[in-house]
Amino acid sequence: MKPKYKRIMLKLSGEGLADGGEEMFSPAIAADLVSQIKAVHNAGTDICLVIGGGNIFRGRSAPKGLPRSVADQMGMMATVMNGLFLQEALKKADLDVRLMSSLDVPKVCESYVYEKAAGYLEKRRIVIFAGGTGNPFFTTDSAATLKAAEMNCDVVLKATQVDGVYDSDPKKNPNAKRYEAVSFDEAIQKELKVMDTTALALARENNIPIVVFAQSERNSLVDVVCGKGNFTVMRKEV
């Protein structure tokens, strides 16, 4: 394989770790994901990872009466749990990986420190960033874009349940149109909802392209790193 990027931020869906059943974590899905991450890493691409917590808890679907700040804290803790799961799966594949959290949970994983994270990447370790931004009211998409800027990533690869950005929900509208490329401004103006406005604005300001692809498609990560397959490129100008 011939990767297009030297360093990537891979934003994974927490829901994508589940198999659609009662299990929070699917061993089969994890094994496939780990094999692709290993192939990309072995090809010379540095890898940063941010994973959502939707398979465990989503702040916006919290019980009525629960304060938003508390719900978001619970969601951030869910990303730490997913980070621990993914870290162990990567270790079993003989990959050198570090889990760092924006929340201080020192008995579970390292707290995020910029210099340490940058040093790990220079040593070609995979770094998983958990705990979101460490603040409520910010999504893991915003966390991924922020960390991508801090770690000088070439691109954010956002894995979703569909193979790109559409003008409407393709699960509800069979005639929905997939964009090959779309500007950040257009995505914000049309409220395409693939990422929140804060994440898109961060990417625009730091000129970091975002590539949206389907996490579940066969070999999709390897393909998108090489510029192949179905995806949508979001960038400053189209």
Residue pairs with C-beta under 8 A, 6 or more apart in sequence:
1 39
1 40
1 43
1 222
1 225
1 226
2 43
2 226
3 40
3 43
3 44
3 45
3 225
3 226
4 225
4 226
4 227
5 45
5 154
5 155
5 225
6 44
6 45
6 46
6 154
7 45
7 46
7 47
7 48
7 121
7 151
7 152
7 153
7 154
8 40
8 45
8 46
8 47
8 48
8 153
8 154
8 155
8 156
8 157
8 225
9 48
9 49
9 50
9 144
9 145
9 147
9 148
9 151
9 153
9 155
9 156
9 157
10 37
10 47
10 48
10 49
10 50
10 157
10 159
10 221
11 49
11 50
11 51
11 52
11 140
11 141
11 144
11 156
11 157
11 158
11 159
12 33
12 49
12 50
12 51
12 52
12 86
12 159
12 215
13 51
13 52
13 54
13 159
13 160
13 161
13 215
14 51
14 52
14 53
14 54
14 55
14 56
14 78
14 79
14 82
15 52
15 54
15 55
15 161
16 29
16 55
16 159
16 161
16 215
16 216
17 24
17 25
17 26
17 29
17 30
17 51
17 55
17 82
17 85
17 86
18 24
18 25
18 26
18 29
18 55
19 26
19 28
19 29
24 55
24 56
25 55
25 85
30 85
30 86
30 89
31 89
33 89
33 215
33 221
34 89
34 90
34 92
34 93
34 95
35 93
36 219
36 220
36 221
36 222
37 47
37 90
37 95
37 126
37 221
38 90
38 93
38 95
39 222
40 47
40 221
40 222
40 225
41 47
41 95
41 124
41 126
43 225
45 225
46 121
46 124
47 126
47 127
48 121
48 126
48 127
48 129
48 147
48 148
48 151
48 153
49 83
49 86
49 126
49 127
49 128
49 129
50 79
50 128
50 129
50 130
50 140
50 143
50 144
50 147
51 79
51 82
51 83
51 86
51 128
51 130
51 140
52 79
52 82
52 140
53 75
53 76
53 77
53 78
53 79
53 81
53 82
53 140
54 78
55 78
55 82
56 78
56 81
56 82
57 74
57 75
57 77
57 78
58 75
59 68
59 71
59 72
59 74
59 75
59 136
60 71
62 68
62 70
62 71
62 74
68 136
68 137
69 136
69 137
71 136
72 132
72 136
72 137
72 138
73 103
73 136
75 132
76 102
76 103
76 130
76 131
76 132
76 134
77 103
77 131
79 130
79 131
79 132
79 140
80 99
80 101
80 103
80 105
80 108
80 109
80 130
80 131
82 130
83 99
83 101
83 109
83 128
83 129
83 130
84 99
84 108
84 109
86 128
87 97
87 98
87 99
87 109
87 128
90 97
90 126
91 97
95 126
96 123
96 124
96 125
96 126
97 125
97 126
97 127
97 128
98 110
98 117
98 120
98 125
98 126
98 127
98 128
99 109
99 110
99 128
99 130
100 109
100 110
100 111
100 112
100 113
100 116
100 117
100 127
100 128
100 129
100 130
101 108
101 109
101 110
101 111
101 112
101 129
101 130
101 131
102 111
102 112
102 129
102 130
102 131
102 132
102 133
102 134
102 143
103 111
103 130
103 131
103 132
103 134
104 111
105 111
105 131
109 130
110 116
112 129
112 131
112 134
114 150
117 127
117 129
117 147
117 150
117 151
118 151
120 127
121 127
121 151
127 151
129 143
129 144
129 147
131 143
132 138
132 139
132 140
132 142
132 143
133 142
133 143
133 146
138 198
139 195
139 196
139 198
139 199
141 158
141 195
141 196
141 198
141 199
142 196
142 198
142 199
142 202
144 156
144 158
144 199
145 156
145 195
145 199
145 200
145 202
145 203
145 206
145 208
145 210
146 202
147 153
148 155
148 156
148 203
148 206
148 208
149 202
149 206
149 208
153 208
154 208
154 209
155 208
155 209
155 210
155 211
156 203
156 208
156 209
156 210
156 211
157 210
157 211
157 213
157 221
157 224
157 225
158 194
158 195
158 210
158 211
158 212
158 213
159 213
159 214
159 215
159 220
159 221
160 194
160 212
160 213
160 214
160 215
161 214
161 215
161 216
162 170
162 171
162 214
163 178
163 213
163 214
163 217
163 220
163 229
163 230
163 231
164 178
164 179
164 212
164 213
164 214
164 230
164 231
164 232
165 178
165 179
165 182
165 187
165 192
165 194
165 212
165 232
165 234
166 176
166 177
166 178
166 179
166 192
167 176
167 177
167 179
167 190
167 192
168 176
168 177
169 176
170 176
170 178
178 230
178 232
179 232
180 232
180 233
181 232
181 233
181 234
181 235
181 238
182 192
182 232
182 233
182 234
182 238
183 234
183 235
183 236
183 237
183 238
184 200
184 201
184 203
184 204
184 234
184 235
184 236
185 204
186 192
186 238
187 194
187 195
187 200
187 234
188 197
188 200
188 201
194 212
194 232
194 234
195 210
200 210
200 234
202 208
203 209
203 210
203 234
204 236
207 236
209 233
209 234
209 235
209 236
210 233
210 234
210 235
211 224
211 231
211 232
211 233
211 234
212 231
212 232
212 234
213 220
213 221
213 223
213 224
213 229
213 230
213 231
213 232
214 220
214 230
215 221
217 229
217 230
219 229
220 229
223 229
224 231
